[in-house]
């Protein structure tokens, strides 16, 4: 057993208890609730009301409800406004007229939050209003005043051990649990280290959202999470290991003080169509779950508008996320890891409403300047992109060729689990995507020869119709072969290849082989070293899409944590069977599939080491999923899920 309790409540931080859900009958005129002390001596007060006709109207046209409160200079005040029926907006006016305001706290369209030390004593006015004129609906405002701000700083260290008898994660790894109380705007750094096990660290906030870290960059043997807290309440720290291991560890937790003001309006910047803005990813910005800095933007769009959103930087590997009014999102990296290519999202807006944009970087802790633009486009240029994301799935069949090689018969070193990957994905296609077992060809180990693969592709090509989908999956060794003649698609003079049981199948050969698929669409899924090189040579014909486990100059890892040859089969199988990749309509689109797998790679794949890098430059390139949707629309349905 571990020498410490499985759960530890740390009392060095002040705790502000805010209701997770505000319930009850809401009236037009807010009536203050009685003040009540929490168990930590904090005072929480809840106000509820409704924006409706007859309320005061701001000069800009929005309805508003007003509350007043007395404050003393130096007191910490937290205002947390939520609403379901409209986009809330929060304004605090000091006695001297200084104004503090917040629209979307950390990009949340249903929440506005302000936390600050009051600049002076006197009467403060709180205005509850909306982002747009004429918006109406019920709102709830929690007002909190921590009694002991000095307790919001400090640090503590735990020396512990993962041992037989400890609790375990569902995936089997042992774990120890710790808890601390936090406030919005507070900064925390968790550093887990060990000389006996491969550490893994998880931080779960009061709403159940979690940050994870396996290997801290440039800090071998450590797992580190740095976060700006967004919620008031109890935070859960999980100490575990990358695989099931036993051993001692050290957990250091350091807290920065509460920021003087959180939730200022500059957290979200409005974009106008046709505008270009200069921005910077820097310390003090909110962080995404993977630790990357983020800037948040919003713009109003009309259904049918065609827009291009582009992020360019010479300092960071840019990454864009666009959140649609219904909560779904589109992301774009546009470029292999370490390449400073612009990120570009082009689409015809499917619905009218408010769109939210996250400008960030591919990797954690990248800092630097960038340029962001929102430009109109000619809708005719996006004719291939449906304006509705509810496009019906084709009524065609799914065919699959699944190749996995663990035993190379002495030609190359053997690999663990790679043959199993083919079985895993075949079963997921059958159980999750309706693949008829008769339409699945499985080739493993000595069966997976170049001749057998060629024959299987030709056989599928002879059966396919215009609405059918062909899935080609490979898990095994990949290779790089020197070219005898130059080729524009391979300026490095190398072809990438799949190492089949008896010989190599190059990217050019694969492109020619897929020429047998004259009808329908092809989804190429390759989990092998250097597989990203196939994107340039193979996804160059209409009707083809590819997901590749690493760039053309980077090796791919064995997914020991999942008992799999590679990560791609695991993530694809989850996408087809666990429902998390689908938006709920039972149709898995090209965008949903690629985005789900992309985010799983960002969250679950270890960073790697210099041994995993073949071409080492100023920026090391580690394993990173390569996606090429080719001519397929982001909203085109690939699978109808069961």
C-alpha positions as MATLAB code, in Angstrom:
seq = 'XXXXXXXXXXXXXXXXXXXXXXXXXXXXXXXXXXXXXXXXXXXXXXXXXXXXXXXXXXXXXXXXXXXXXXXXXXXXXXXXXXXXXXXXXXXXXXXXXXXXXXXXXXXXXXXXXXXXXXXXXXXXXXXXXXXXXXXXXXXXXXXXXXXXXXXXXXXXXXXXXXXXXXXXXXXXXXXXXXXXXXXXXXXXXXXXXXXXXXXXXXXXXXXXXXXXXXXXXXXXXXXXXXXXXXXXXXXXXXXXXXXXXXXXXXXXXXXXXXXXXXXXXXXXXXXXXXXXXXXXXXXXXXXXXXXXXXXXXXXXXXXXXXXXXXXXXXXXXXXXXXXXXXXXXXXXXXXXXXXXXXXXXXXXXXXXXXXXXXXXXXXXXXXXXXXXXXXXXXXXXXXXXXXXXXXXXXXXXXXXXXXXXXXXXXXXXXXXXXXXXXXXXXXXXXXXXXXXXXXXXXXXXXXXXXXXXXXXXXXXXXXXXXXXXXXXXXXXXXXXXXXXXXXXXXXXXXXXXXXXXXXXXXXXXXXXXXXXXXXXXXXXXXXXXXXXXXXXXXXXXXXXXXXXXXXXXXXXXXXXXXXXXXXXXXXXXXXXXXXXXXXXXXXXXXXXXXXXXXXXXXXXXXXXXXXXXXXXXXXXXXXXXXXXXXXXXXXXXXXXXX';
ca = [
       0.000    0.000    0.000;
       1.034    3.619   -0.498;
       2.400    5.366    2.604;
      -0.145    8.172    2.277;
      -3.951    8.174    2.172;
      -5.469    7.494   -1.220;
      -7.175   10.894   -1.126;
      -5.784   14.036    0.387;
      -7.797   17.213    1.026;
      -5.461   20.207    1.010;
      -6.769   23.060    3.121;
      -4.183   25.678    2.186;
      -6.452   27.208   -0.453;
      -9.660   29.126    0.007;
     -12.714   27.378   -1.426;
     -15.619   29.165   -3.064;
     -18.601   26.887   -3.605;
     -20.653   27.864   -6.648;
     -23.708   25.868   -7.737;
     -23.001   23.642  -10.701;
     -26.592   24.064  -11.899;
     -28.866   26.941  -11.013;
     -32.459   25.819  -10.583;
     -35.731   27.208   -9.379;
     -38.419   29.653  -10.443;
     -36.919   32.831  -11.903;
     -38.768   36.116  -11.611;
     -38.530   39.332  -13.607;
     -37.138   41.334  -10.690;
     -34.163   39.681   -8.978;
     -34.569   39.245   -5.261;
     -31.322   38.749   -3.297;
     -31.016   35.456   -1.496;
     -29.861   35.409    2.062;
     -26.094   35.239    2.445;
     -24.770   31.903    3.658;
     -21.331   30.867    4.813;
     -19.693   27.827    3.287;
     -17.752   25.349    5.414;
     -14.549   27.276    4.662;
     -15.956   30.584    5.918;
     -16.732   32.028    2.470;
     -19.877   33.973    1.697;
     -21.874   33.014   -1.381;
     -24.959   34.831   -2.608;
     -27.113   33.778   -5.550;
     -29.196   36.198   -7.614;
     -31.670   35.054  -10.267;
     -33.751   36.936  -12.781;
     -35.050   37.229  -16.329;
     -34.194   39.628  -19.154;
     -37.563   40.563  -20.643;
     -39.591   43.382  -22.147;
     -39.940   46.244  -19.687;
     -36.379   45.970  -18.332;
     -33.945   48.857  -18.595;
     -32.265   49.211  -21.985;
     -28.602   50.101  -22.506;
     -27.698   52.826  -25.008;
     -26.528   50.074  -27.359;
     -30.006   48.477  -27.263;
     -29.560   45.469  -24.947;
     -31.947   44.744  -22.096;
     -30.382   44.813  -18.631;
     -31.047   44.043  -14.964;
     -29.095   45.951  -12.306;
     -27.926   44.958   -8.833;
     -25.892   46.943   -6.315;
     -23.459   45.843   -3.631;
     -21.094   47.462   -1.161;
     -17.417   46.718   -1.419;
     -14.205   47.546    0.396;
     -10.970   48.352   -1.394;
      -8.780   45.234   -1.617;
     -11.639   42.750   -1.173;
     -11.743   39.956   -3.727;
     -15.045   39.752   -5.632;
     -16.122   36.962   -7.958;
     -19.177   37.356  -10.224;
     -20.236   34.257  -12.168;
     -23.152   34.779  -14.595;
     -24.783   31.921  -16.508;
     -27.768   31.742  -18.838;
     -29.324   29.109  -21.053;
     -31.660   31.129  -23.272;
     -29.259   33.856  -24.399;
     -25.606   34.872  -24.590;
     -24.967   36.637  -21.225;
     -22.820   39.741  -20.777;
     -21.577   41.004  -17.408;
     -20.637   44.577  -16.451;
     -19.305   45.836  -13.104;
     -19.134   49.607  -12.538;
     -16.973   50.933   -9.691;
     -17.978   53.926   -7.540;
     -15.768   56.244   -9.642;
     -17.290   54.966  -12.903;
     -14.461   52.606  -13.905;
     -16.015   49.716  -15.790;
     -15.066   46.025  -15.900;
     -16.847   43.674  -18.272;
     -16.814   40.155  -19.671;
     -18.644   38.468  -22.522;
     -17.625   34.833  -22.950;
     -15.381   33.635  -20.154;
     -12.774   31.360  -21.753;
     -14.944   31.204  -24.878;
     -18.058   29.823  -23.154;
     -21.134   31.377  -24.789;
     -23.279   30.604  -21.736;
     -21.032   32.092  -19.076;
     -19.582   35.495  -18.170;
     -17.228   35.801  -15.218;
     -15.328   38.572  -13.447;
     -12.922   38.088  -10.553;
     -10.938   41.017   -9.185;
      -9.656   42.894   -6.172;
     -11.952   45.873   -5.709;
     -10.052   49.085   -6.504;
     -11.954   51.280   -4.026;
     -14.588   51.281   -1.305;
     -18.175   52.188   -1.993;
     -21.225   51.091   -3.959;
     -20.695   48.925   -7.056;
     -23.281   48.468   -9.817;
     -23.624   45.058  -11.488;
     -25.351   45.006  -14.886;
     -26.645   41.694  -16.209;
     -27.225   42.048  -19.942;
     -26.755   40.214  -23.263;
     -24.353   40.204  -26.184;
     -27.063   41.244  -28.658;
     -30.003   43.585  -28.454;
     -33.410   42.027  -27.840;
     -32.022   38.779  -26.395;
     -34.160   37.550  -23.505;
     -34.187   34.752  -20.978;
     -33.477   33.582  -17.436;
     -30.121   34.168  -15.783;
     -28.321   33.231  -12.559;
     -25.536   35.205  -10.920;
     -23.367   33.779   -8.130;
     -21.544   36.399   -6.060;
     -18.658   35.159   -3.963;
     -16.233   36.826   -1.577;
     -13.379   34.608   -0.280;
     -12.478   35.439    3.297;
      -8.767   34.593    3.169;
      -6.995   35.608    0.001;
      -3.556   34.970    1.445;
      -4.352   31.262    1.403;
      -4.461   31.349   -2.403;
      -0.668   31.056   -2.625;
       1.801   28.436   -1.479;
       3.088   24.989   -2.371;
       3.237   21.438   -1.073;
       5.078   18.222   -1.883;
       3.972   14.596   -1.618;
       6.340   11.623   -1.540;
       4.341    8.530   -2.475;
       4.442    5.115   -4.097;
       2.315    3.215   -6.585;
       1.984   -0.205   -5.024;
      -0.125   -3.356   -5.122;
      -3.437   -2.634   -3.438;
      -3.773    0.921   -4.777;
      -6.837    1.888   -6.768;
      -6.521    1.446  -10.529;
      -7.697    3.215  -13.668;
     -10.082    1.387  -15.981;
      -7.102    0.771  -18.287;
      -5.314   -1.055  -15.445;
      -2.688    1.425  -14.259;
      -2.386    1.988  -10.501;
      -3.181    5.465   -9.186;
      -3.097    7.754   -6.156;
      -5.526   10.663   -5.747;
      -5.030   14.164   -4.324;
      -7.377   17.147   -4.078;
      -7.011   20.900   -3.680;
      -9.367   23.871   -3.713;
      -8.949   26.534   -6.363;
     -10.328   29.818   -7.689;
     -10.734   31.144  -11.259;
      -7.632   32.935  -12.467;
      -5.335   31.119  -10.065;
      -2.228   29.537  -11.557;
      -1.025   26.070  -10.596;
       1.979   23.964  -11.601;
       2.033   20.199  -10.957;
       5.356   18.373  -11.336;
       5.377   14.568  -11.015;
       8.749   12.798  -11.134;
      10.156    9.344  -10.475;
      13.285    7.331  -11.007;
      11.356    4.043  -10.907;
       8.370    4.411  -13.234;
       7.198    6.231  -16.367;
       5.007    8.879  -14.750;
       1.628   10.059  -16.037;
      -0.280   13.006  -14.541;
      -3.963   14.000  -14.732;
      -5.723   17.128  -13.433;
      -9.550   17.127  -13.327;
     -11.443   20.373  -12.705;
     -14.731   20.700  -10.765;
     -16.719   20.209  -13.991;
     -14.963   16.961  -14.852;
     -12.756   18.330  -17.629;
      -9.209   17.032  -17.489;
      -5.674   17.883  -18.520;
      -3.088   15.131  -18.970;
       0.657   14.961  -19.422;
       2.978   12.045  -19.966;
       6.468   13.382  -20.702;
       7.297   17.046  -20.083;
       9.284   18.619  -22.949;
      12.962   19.065  -22.088;
      12.403   17.580  -18.609;
      13.112   13.820  -18.777;
      11.465   11.711  -16.106;
       8.828   14.352  -15.310;
       5.148   14.808  -16.081;
       4.151   18.473  -15.758;
       0.840   20.343  -15.962;
       0.677   24.137  -15.806;
      -2.817   25.606  -15.783;
      -4.804   28.758  -15.175;
      -7.804   27.590  -13.180;
     -11.203   28.452  -14.635;
     -13.572   27.140  -11.957;
     -14.074   27.573   -8.243;
     -14.103   24.337   -6.301;
     -12.289   21.069   -5.763;
      -9.615   19.941   -8.241;
      -8.632   16.270   -8.510;
      -5.003   15.267   -9.176;
      -4.393   11.692  -10.365;
      -0.861   10.303  -10.070;
      -0.373    7.225  -12.251;
       1.988    5.661  -14.795;
       2.100    5.299  -18.570;
       1.815    1.521  -18.189;
       1.038   -0.523  -15.087;
       4.160   -0.075  -12.987;
       5.159   -0.023   -9.325;
       7.466    2.536   -7.791;
       8.054    5.666   -5.737;
       7.297    9.178   -6.974;
       7.444   12.826   -5.938;
       4.575   15.249   -6.618;
       5.293   18.981   -6.264;
       2.360   21.411   -6.405;
       3.047   25.159   -6.659;
       0.377   27.842   -6.663;
       0.634   31.356   -8.005;
      -1.546   34.037   -6.495;
      -4.985   34.839   -7.886;
      -4.678   37.217  -10.810;
      -5.895   40.685   -9.887;
      -8.562   40.505  -12.577;
      -9.910   37.520  -14.508;
     -12.593   37.411  -17.157;
     -11.823   40.757  -18.763;
     -13.433   41.359  -22.120;
     -10.082   41.019  -23.900;
     -10.387   37.258  -23.334;
     -12.593   37.282  -26.458;
     -11.935   39.585  -29.438;
     -14.555   40.338  -32.106;
     -13.568   39.781  -35.751;
     -15.173   41.666  -38.620;
     -15.489   40.172  -42.078;
     -12.581   41.446  -44.148;
     -10.379   42.222  -41.132;
      -6.799   41.195  -40.341;
      -5.509   41.274  -36.755;
      -2.097   40.875  -35.165;
      -1.917   38.616  -32.123;
       0.553   36.869  -29.866;
       0.566   33.574  -27.959;
       2.237   34.360  -24.661;
       2.379   33.707  -20.925;
      -0.878   34.742  -19.277;
      -3.044   33.494  -22.170;
      -5.566   30.749  -21.425;
      -4.246   27.263  -22.126;
      -5.863   24.447  -24.080;
      -6.080   20.945  -22.602;
      -2.752   19.985  -24.183;
      -1.003   22.989  -22.605;
      -0.859   25.226  -25.692;
      -1.608   28.936  -25.307;
      -4.853   30.156  -26.873;
      -6.479   33.383  -28.026;
     -10.253   33.508  -28.502;
     -12.183   35.350  -31.214;
     -15.834   35.616  -32.294;
     -17.663   36.728  -35.426;
     -21.283   36.792  -36.553;
     -22.106   34.873  -39.717;
     -25.087   34.255  -41.951;
     -26.038   30.898  -43.431;
     -24.642   30.583  -46.940;
     -21.760   33.015  -46.456;
     -18.448   31.682  -47.748;
     -15.451   32.634  -45.607;
     -11.732   31.945  -45.369;
     -10.032   32.068  -41.972;
      -6.241   32.032  -42.040;
      -3.613   32.073  -39.282;
       0.027   32.701  -40.218;
       3.138   32.813  -38.042;
       6.894   32.583  -38.339;
       7.189   31.756  -34.629;
       4.707   28.953  -33.888;
       3.203   25.956  -35.658;
      -0.305   27.407  -36.011;
      -3.531   25.570  -35.252;
      -7.105   26.844  -35.727;
     -10.375   25.637  -34.214;
     -13.715   27.020  -35.378;
     -16.732   26.385  -33.139;
     -20.087   26.514  -34.924;
     -23.210   27.931  -33.230;
     -24.474   24.405  -32.484;
     -21.288   23.522  -30.567;
     -19.573   21.359  -33.205;
     -16.167   22.422  -34.489;
     -13.743   22.345  -37.392;
      -9.969   22.386  -36.916;
      -6.996   22.902  -39.198;
      -3.246   22.586  -38.793;
      -2.189   22.569  -42.485;
       1.373   21.450  -42.390;
       3.562   18.708  -40.941;
       4.983   19.154  -37.469;
       7.706   21.764  -37.282;
       6.694   23.436  -40.568;
       5.454   27.020  -40.275;
       2.660   26.606  -42.829;
      -0.477   28.775  -42.487;
      -3.611   27.198  -41.003;
      -6.618   27.762  -43.242;
     -10.314   27.003  -42.809;
     -12.544   27.632  -45.834;
     -16.245   26.883  -45.656;
     -19.733   28.005  -46.473;
     -21.372   28.761  -43.134;
     -24.099   26.166  -42.507;
     -26.223   28.289  -40.133;
     -26.623   31.870  -38.990;
     -25.258   32.741  -35.585;
     -22.160   33.455  -33.590;
     -18.982   31.594  -34.530;
     -16.098   31.200  -32.079;
     -12.519   30.810  -33.144;
      -9.545   29.521  -31.149;
      -6.106   30.564  -32.403;
      -3.446   28.345  -30.865;
      -0.378   26.233  -31.661;
       0.181   22.588  -32.445;
       2.481   22.074  -29.459;
       2.327   23.083  -25.811;
       4.249   26.158  -24.629;
       4.898   27.585  -28.108;
       5.057   31.382  -27.938;
       5.165   34.009  -30.647;
       3.377   36.492  -32.884;
       0.818   35.627  -35.537;
      -1.553   37.239  -38.035;
      -5.216   36.248  -38.232;
      -7.585   37.157  -41.056;
     -11.277   36.620  -41.798;
     -12.064   37.157  -45.475;
     -15.172   36.690  -47.648;
     -15.038   34.179  -50.482;
     -16.960   33.572  -53.656;
     -19.446   30.769  -52.801;
     -18.806   29.296  -56.248;
     -15.278   28.418  -55.108;
     -16.777   26.188  -52.428;
     -19.277   24.412  -54.652;
     -17.837   21.080  -53.595;
     -18.496   21.850  -49.942;
     -22.122   21.248  -48.911;
     -23.652   24.048  -46.853;
     -25.414   21.506  -44.646;
     -23.573   19.126  -42.346;
     -26.554   16.758  -42.460;
     -25.683   15.310  -45.839;
     -27.185   11.833  -46.198;
     -24.860    8.899  -46.232;
     -24.468    7.045  -49.509;
     -26.475    3.836  -49.675;
     -23.445    1.887  -50.847;
     -21.446   -0.924  -49.283;
     -18.190   -0.908  -47.334;
     -15.288   -3.046  -48.564;
     -12.107   -3.476  -46.534;
      -8.603   -4.838  -46.987;
      -6.869   -5.077  -43.618;
      -3.148   -5.889  -43.497;
      -1.115   -6.428  -40.325;
       2.338   -7.966  -40.021;
       3.967   -8.968  -36.734;
       6.032  -11.947  -37.954;
       8.323  -11.035  -40.871;
       9.858  -14.496  -41.132;
      13.380  -13.155  -40.666;
      13.225  -10.532  -43.462;
      12.899   -7.737  -40.889;
      12.615   -7.612  -37.128;
       9.231   -8.707  -35.797;
       6.732   -6.254  -34.315;
       4.347   -6.724  -31.365;
       0.575   -6.454  -31.858;
       0.606   -5.162  -35.482;
      -1.214   -8.232  -36.803;
      -3.751   -7.733  -34.018;
      -4.403   -4.202  -35.312;
      -5.924   -5.614  -38.497;
      -8.292   -7.821  -36.478;
      -9.197   -4.904  -34.193;
     -10.193   -2.605  -37.036;
     -12.002   -5.347  -38.961;
     -14.179   -6.063  -35.923;
     -14.856   -2.348  -35.401;
     -15.936   -1.940  -39.030;
     -18.263   -4.918  -38.716;
     -19.747   -3.976  -35.345;
     -19.748   -0.203  -35.715;
     -20.006    0.604  -39.424;
     -22.011   -2.279  -40.887;
     -19.211   -3.943  -42.858;
     -20.419   -7.272  -44.254;
     -17.793   -9.838  -43.158;
     -17.927  -11.258  -46.682;
     -16.571   -7.909  -47.950;
     -13.544   -7.947  -45.622;
     -10.161   -9.360  -46.654;
      -7.723   -9.950  -43.798;
      -4.033  -10.511  -44.580;
      -1.635  -11.070  -41.684;
       2.007  -12.122  -41.392;
       3.058  -14.547  -44.163;
      -0.261  -14.042  -45.981;
       0.528  -10.316  -46.463;
       2.627  -10.530  -49.616;
       2.799   -7.946  -52.367;
       1.020  -10.352  -54.705;
      -1.801  -11.020  -52.223;
      -2.354   -7.287  -51.645;
      -2.424   -6.589  -55.382;
      -4.904   -9.417  -55.990;
      -7.184   -8.255  -53.173;
      -7.300   -4.657  -54.435;
      -8.042   -5.788  -57.982;
     -10.835   -8.046  -56.693;
     -12.432   -5.217  -54.689;
     -12.153   -2.856  -57.654;
     -14.116   -5.281  -59.805;
     -17.017   -5.275  -57.311;
     -17.339   -1.638  -56.303;
     -20.115    0.704  -57.389;
     -20.256    4.497  -57.361;
     -21.642    4.753  -53.791;
     -19.301    2.180  -52.217;
     -16.352    2.845  -49.903;
     -13.052    0.925  -49.946;
     -11.023    0.942  -46.701;
      -7.338   -0.045  -46.990;
      -5.586   -0.446  -43.622;
      -1.962   -1.379  -42.979;
      -0.020   -1.826  -39.729;
       3.609   -2.888  -39.924;
       7.053   -1.654  -40.889;
       7.507    1.304  -43.210;
      10.623    2.159  -45.158;
      12.291    4.797  -47.319;
      13.813    3.929  -50.691;
      16.169    6.123  -52.768;
      14.850    7.175  -56.193;
      16.935    6.911  -59.330;
      15.171    9.816  -61.025;
      13.940   13.133  -59.578;
      10.221   13.628  -58.890;
       8.463   16.891  -57.905;
       6.407   15.099  -55.228;
       9.591   13.712  -53.618;
      12.222   16.469  -53.684;
      14.219   14.598  -51.027;
      14.906   11.838  -53.572;
      13.178    9.176  -51.472;
      10.070    7.055  -51.926;
       8.197    5.837  -48.870;
       7.077    2.200  -48.803;
       5.077   -0.414  -46.915;
       7.245   -3.360  -45.880;
       5.093   -6.362  -46.745;
       6.064   -9.898  -45.836;
       8.113  -10.550  -48.978;
       8.952   -7.144  -50.474;
       8.386   -3.381  -50.419;
       5.315   -1.628  -51.882;
       6.248    1.997  -52.681;
       3.972    5.030  -52.589;
       4.055    5.253  -56.397;
       3.153    1.567  -56.672;
       0.287    2.079  -54.223;
      -1.087    4.962  -56.284;
      -1.008    2.806  -59.399;
      -2.580   -0.119  -57.549;
      -5.483    2.014  -56.312;
      -6.161    2.865  -59.932;
      -8.101   -0.409  -59.908;
     -10.713    1.348  -57.737;
     -12.541    3.186  -60.532;
     -15.836    3.595  -58.682;
     -16.676    4.891  -55.228;
     -14.218    6.298  -52.719;
     -11.046    5.030  -51.049;
     -10.018    5.596  -47.417;
      -6.304    4.820  -46.972;
      -5.215    4.192  -43.356;
      -1.501    3.565  -42.830;
       0.141    2.995  -39.445;
       3.830    2.657  -40.260;
       7.042    4.636  -40.124;
       7.290    7.428  -42.713;
       3.710    6.803  -43.885;
       2.966   10.517  -44.318;
       4.937   10.408  -47.568;
       2.044    8.503  -49.158;
      -0.144   11.630  -48.940;
       1.749   13.429  -51.698;
       1.842   10.522  -54.123;
      -1.429    8.696  -53.456;
      -4.022   11.286  -52.368;
      -3.624   13.047  -55.691;
      -6.603   11.453  -57.439;
     -10.270   12.424  -56.801;
     -12.132   10.133  -54.425;
      -9.208    9.292  -52.148;
      -8.639   10.283  -48.508;
      -5.819    9.275  -46.180;
      -4.874    9.161  -42.497;
      -1.192    8.475  -41.859;
       0.425    7.777  -38.488;
       3.509    9.999  -38.917;
       5.265   12.380  -41.289;
       7.394   11.149  -44.144;
      10.638   11.598  -42.172;
       9.480   10.375  -38.751;
       9.078    6.889  -37.299;
       5.870    5.566  -35.717;
       5.665    4.078  -32.245;
       4.234    0.837  -30.923;
       1.162    1.617  -28.792;
       2.185   -0.467  -25.801;
      -0.303    1.316  -23.535;
      -3.187   -0.032  -25.619;
      -1.570   -3.399  -26.371;
      -1.607   -2.411  -30.031;
       0.937   -2.244  -32.822;
       0.089    1.393  -33.444;
      -2.248    4.105  -32.234;
      -4.202    4.460  -35.474;
      -6.138    1.187  -35.221;
      -7.095    1.957  -31.611;
      -8.366    5.452  -32.332;
     -10.173    4.406  -35.519;
     -11.882    1.535  -33.703;
     -12.981    3.899  -30.932;
     -14.317    6.374  -33.497;
     -16.466    3.667  -35.047;
     -17.777    2.114  -31.839;
     -17.783    4.491  -28.849;
     -19.915    7.277  -30.353;
     -17.566   10.103  -29.341;
     -16.578   10.971  -32.915;
     -20.157   11.335  -34.173;
     -22.260   14.452  -33.593;
     -25.263   12.275  -32.782;
     -26.840   11.779  -36.212;
     -25.322    8.317  -36.712;
     -23.323    9.419  -39.746;
     -19.549    9.719  -39.436;
     -18.252   12.396  -41.807;
     -14.717   12.868  -43.116;
     -14.332   15.843  -40.787;
     -15.645   14.027  -37.717;
     -13.388   11.030  -38.288;
     -10.213   12.978  -39.027;
     -10.768   15.489  -36.232;
     -11.470   12.798  -33.644;
      -8.367   10.801  -34.548;
      -6.284   13.991  -34.750;
      -7.280   15.075  -31.259;
      -6.639   11.573  -29.881;
      -3.114   11.762  -31.294;
      -2.597   15.178  -29.700;
      -3.766   13.894  -26.332;
      -2.584   10.277  -26.163;
       0.575    9.841  -28.225;
       3.837   10.321  -26.371;
       6.159   13.046  -27.598;
       8.927   10.623  -28.476;
      12.683   11.093  -28.263;
      15.507   12.035  -30.562;
      15.743    8.372  -31.524;
      12.358    8.761  -33.236;
      13.592   11.611  -35.441;
      15.232   10.803  -38.740;
      15.841   14.295  -40.095;
      16.879   16.453  -37.148;
      16.826   20.207  -37.672;
      16.365   23.308  -35.568;
      12.919   21.997  -34.593;
      12.629   18.333  -33.734;
       9.770   16.557  -35.457;
       7.955   13.912  -33.441;
       5.151   11.562  -34.385;
       2.141   13.515  -35.539;
      -0.911   12.389  -37.511;
      -1.032   13.463  -41.157;
      -4.495   13.999  -42.659;
      -5.290   14.510  -46.333;
      -8.983   14.584  -47.256;
      -8.117   15.161  -50.903;
     -11.209   15.988  -52.936;
     -13.666   14.745  -50.301;
     -15.828   17.353  -48.588;
     -15.335   17.822  -44.836;
     -19.051   17.095  -44.416;
     -19.201   14.021  -46.649;
     -20.401   10.912  -44.842;
     -18.031    7.943  -44.769;
     -19.859    5.532  -42.443;
     -23.367    5.021  -41.147;
     -22.849    3.940  -37.560;
     -24.847    1.253  -35.819;
];
